Amino acid sequence: MQTILVSPGDIGARLRDMRRQQGLSQAELGRRVGLDQKKVSLLENGNPNSRVDSLFRLLSALGAGLVVQPKMESPPTGKEIW
């Protein structure tokens, strides 16, 4: 299932949900990809200054990927898609 995420906070919330579904703590997930717990927390909390490579490492460890597609004319949430 694809989910439309429109902000760093949305991405972070989805990462958190996936991590919890897999029964992992932030520290455990971080160890799997070579990040400390604080960096995992920053990503999950939507820190816009997080490194993109860290995001991809977490996605990979959670068995997820990223799809980039053109904007829709009317976002389903009413939020501006950046």
C-alpha positions in Angstrom: 0.0 0.0 0.0 1.3 3.4 -0.9 0.8 6.4 1.5 1.1 10.0 0.4 3.4 11.8 2.8 3.6 15.6 2.4 6.0 16.7 5.1 9.0 15.6 7.2 6.6 15.1 10.1 4.5 12.7 8.0 7.6 10.7 7.0 8.7 10.6 10.6 5.4 9.4 11.8 5.3 6.6 9.2 8.8 5.5 10.1 7.8 5.4 13.8 4.7 3.3 12.9 6.7 0.9 10.8 9.4 0.5 13.5 6.8 -0.1 16.2 5.0 -2.7 14.0 8.2 -4.6 13.8 8.7 -4.4 17.5 11.9 -2.4 17.4 13.2 0.3 19.7 14.8 3.4 18.2 18.1 2.1 19.6 17.7 -1.3 18.0 16.8 0.2 14.6 19.7 2.6 14.8 22.2 -0.2 15.6 21.0 -2.0 12.4 21.9 0.9 10.2 24.8 2.5 12.1 22.9 5.5 13.6 22.5 6.4 17.3 19.1 6.5 18.9 19.0 10.3 18.9 19.3 10.5 15.1 16.5 7.9 14.7 14.4 10.1 17.1 15.1 13.2 15.1 14.0 11.6 11.8 10.8 10.2 13.5 10.0 13.7 14.8 10.3 15.2 11.4 13.5 17.2 11.8 14.0 18.8 8.4 17.7 19.0 8.8 18.1 15.2 8.9 20.4 13.6 6.3 18.7 12.0 3.3 21.1 9.1 3.4 20.0 8.4 7.0 16.4 8.3 5.9 17.2 5.8 3.1 19.1 3.6 5.6 16.1 3.5 7.9 13.7 2.8 5.1 15.9 -0.1 3.9 16.1 -1.6 7.4 12.3 -1.4 7.7 11.8 -3.1 4.3 10.3 0.1 2.8 11.2 2.3 -0.1 10.4 5.8 -1.4 8.4 6.6 -4.5 8.6 10.1 -6.1 5.8 11.1 -8.3 4.3 14.3 -9.8 2.1 16.4 -7.5 -1.6 15.9 -7.7 -3.7 18.9 -8.6 -5.7 18.8 -5.3 -4.0 17.2 -2.3 -6.3 14.8 -0.6 -5.5 16.2 2.8 -5.9 19.8 1.9 -2.2 20.4 2.8 0.2 21.9 0.4 2.5 19.3 -1.0 6.0 20.5 -1.2 
